[in-house]
């Protein structure tokens, strides 16, 4: 490969390849992906809490992960679990050095669901949502309280907008709708497939941070108590 690359398409290809190289060993999964204006019927297969009347230990619970991602252009796939509680975390160090760059902790909900998008045969996919007002998470959590769980109600999830700045998701319960058969479905291991844990010593490389950047902006932490929260 040439050492000099020009042209937007060629540059984007190399960015995508680099991101794929980091993900090549990661377990693969099917995700719920909606375009602007699309909707899908979704039956969640896991409850928020083991105390739910509908909790099934064979299905488990949804997962809420605390993560960091590289906020730079085309670096959205460089996302990993925060390791602050283990004593050191490059994402936390970067955020402490410059809180306005977007390295702050982000919480994200992951859940297995049976999806009917009206185009394919129903399939198991991972639903991934943030906790903000443009996500379904706050409404879904409230309905888990109101209905005593989320696995016995069919929902419709709709996406509006096509850009990051204008995209939002809504969720409505389809009360009284017949529930699809879930016998024999295989769920994804959310800890293994949906999230990624990187050892502290490898985090700078994983996130794509230059050595000069980590040394000049992010002081190495010795313990979790080094941070002000």
C-alpha positions in Angstrom: 0.0 0.0 0.0 1.2 3.4 -0.9 2.4 5.6 2.0 0.5 8.6 0.6 -3.3 8.5 0.2 -5.4 11.2 -1.4 -9.1 11.6 -2.2 -12.0 11.5 0.2 -13.2 8.0 -0.9 -9.7 6.5 -0.4 -9.2 8.2 2.9 -12.6 7.0 4.2 -11.8 3.5 3.0 -8.7 3.5 5.2 -10.6 4.8 8.2 -13.2 2.1 7.9 -10.6 -0.6 7.4 -8.7 0.6 10.5 -11.9 0.4 12.5 -12.7 -3.0 11.1 -9.3 -4.3 12.1 -9.9 -3.4 15.7 -13.3 -5.1 15.6 -12.1 -8.2 13.6 -11.9 -10.4 16.7 -15.0 -9.2 18.4 -18.1 -11.4 18.4 -20.6 -10.5 15.7 -24.2 -9.7 16.4 -27.3 -8.4 14.6 -28.4 -4.9 15.7 -31.7 -3.1 15.4 -31.0 -0.5 12.7 -33.6 1.9 11.6 -33.3 4.7 9.0 -35.1 8.0 9.3 -38.9 7.4 9.2 -38.6 3.6 9.7 -40.3 1.7 12.5 -40.4 -1.9 13.7 -42.4 -4.0 16.1 -40.2 -5.1 19.0 -40.7 -7.7 21.7 -38.1 -7.3 24.4 -36.8 -10.7 25.6 -35.2 -9.4 28.9 -36.5 -7.5 31.8 -34.9 -4.5 33.5 -34.8 -6.2 36.9 -34.8 -9.7 38.3 -37.6 -8.7 40.6 -40.0 -8.3 37.7 -43.0 -10.7 37.8 -42.1 -11.7 34.2 -38.4 -12.2 34.8 -37.1 -15.3 33.1 -33.6 -16.4 34.5 -32.9 -18.2 31.2 -33.3 -14.8 29.4 -31.6 -12.6 31.9 -31.8 -8.8 32.2 -31.0 -5.9 30.0 -27.6 -4.3 30.4 -26.7 -0.7 31.2 -23.1 0.0 30.4 -20.9 3.0 31.3 -18.6 3.7 28.3 -16.3 6.1 26.6 -15.8 6.6 22.9 -13.3 8.6 20.9 -15.3 11.7 19.9 -13.2 12.4 16.8 -14.6 12.2 13.3 -15.1 8.7 12.0 -14.0 7.2 15.4 -17.4 6.3 16.8 -16.6 2.6 16.7 -13.8 3.1 19.2 -16.1 2.6 22.2 -15.2 0.7 25.4 -16.3 0.2 29.0 -15.1 2.7 31.5 -12.5 1.2 33.8 -12.3 3.9 36.4 -13.5 1.6 39.2 -10.5 -0.6 38.5 -8.1 2.2 39.2 -7.3 3.8 35.9 -9.2 4.7 32.7 -7.8 6.6 29.6 -11.3 7.9 28.7 -11.6 9.5 32.2 -8.1 10.9 31.9 -8.9 12.5 28.5 -12.1 13.9 29.9 -10.4 15.4 33.0 -7.7 17.0 30.7 -10.3 18.6 28.5 -14.0 18.2 29.6 -15.3 19.9 26.4 -13.9 17.4 24.0 -16.6 14.7 24.5 -14.6 12.0 26.4 -17.1 12.0 29.3 -18.8 8.8 30.5 -21.8 7.8 28.5 -24.4 5.3 29.7 -26.1 3.0 27.2 -28.8 0.4 27.4 -28.4 -2.9 25.6 -31.2 -5.4 25.3 -32.1 -8.6 23.3 -35.3 -8.3 21.4 -37.3 -10.1 18.7 -37.7 -7.6 15.8 -40.3 -7.5 13.1 -39.3 -4.8 10.6 -41.9 -5.7 8.0 -39.2 -6.6 5.5 -37.5 -9.7 6.9 -38.6 -12.7 8.9 -38.6 -11.8 12.6 -35.1 -12.0 14.1 -33.3 -11.5 17.4 -31.3 -8.3 17.5 -29.7 -6.1 20.1 -31.4 -2.8 20.8 -28.9 -0.1 21.7 -30.1 3.2 23.1 -28.6 6.1 25.1 -30.3 7.6 28.2 -31.1 11.0 26.8 -34.5 12.5 25.9 -34.2 11.5 22.2 -33.9 7.8 23.1 -36.5 5.3 24.1 -34.8 4.4 27.4 -36.6 6.8 29.8 -40.1 5.9 28.4 -39.2 2.2 28.3 -38.1 2.2 32.0 -41.3 4.0 33.0 -43.4 1.4 31.2 -41.4 -1.3 32.9 -42.8 0.2 36.2 -46.3 0.8 34.9 -46.7 -2.7 33.3 -44.6 -4.7 35.8 -42.2 -5.5 33.0 -41.5 -5.2 29.3 -41.4 -8.7 28.0 -45.2 -9.2 27.8 -45.9 -6.2 25.7 -45.3 -5.6 22.0 -43.8 -2.2 21.2 -43.4 -0.1 18.1 -40.1 1.8 17.8 -39.8 4.6 15.3 -36.9 6.7 14.3 -37.2 10.2 13.0 -34.4 12.2 11.4 -31.4 11.1 9.4 -28.5 13.0 11.0 -27.0 12.7 14.4 -28.2 16.2 15.3 -31.8 15.6 14.5 -32.4 11.9 15.1 -34.8 10.8 17.8 -36.6 7.6 18.7 -40.1 7.0 20.0 -41.7 3.9 21.5 -45.3 3.1 21.9 -46.9 0.0 23.5 -49.2 -2.0 21.2 -51.5 -3.0 24.0 -53.6 -6.1 23.3 -51.4 -7.2 20.3 -50.7 -10.9 20.0 -47.2 -11.8 21.2 -44.9 -13.7 18.8 -43.6 -17.1 19.8 -40.3 -16.9 21.6 -39.6 -20.6 22.2 -36.1 -21.7 21.1 -34.7 -18.3 20.5 -31.0 -17.8 21.1 -30.0 -14.6 22.7 -26.8 -12.7 22.5 -24.5 -12.5 25.5 -24.6 -8.8 26.0 -21.4 -8.6 28.0 -19.5 -10.4 25.3 -21.1 -9.1 22.2 -22.5 -5.6 22.9 -19.8 -4.2 25.1 -16.0 -4.2 24.9 -13.6 -4.1 27.8 -10.0 -3.0 27.1 -7.1 -3.3 29.5 -5.8 0.1 30.6 -2.4 -0.5 29.0 -4.1 -1.0 25.6 -6.7 1.7 25.8 -4.8 4.6 24.2 -4.0 2.4 21.2 -7.6 1.2 21.0 -9.1 4.6 21.1 -6.6 5.8 18.5 -4.9 8.4 20.7 -1.4 9.5 19.8 1.3 9.1 22.4 1.9 12.8 22.3 -1.8 13.5 23.0 -1.9 11.2 26.0 1.3 12.6 27.5 0.4 16.2 27.0 -3.3 16.2 27.8 -4.0 13.2 30.0 -2.1 12.7 33.2 -1.8 9.1 34.2 -4.0 8.2 37.1 -2.9 6.1 40.0 -6.3 5.4 41.5 -9.9 6.3 41.0 -9.7 8.8 43.7 -7.6 11.1 41.5 -10.7 12.3 39.7 -13.1 15.0 40.8 -16.7 14.1 40.1 
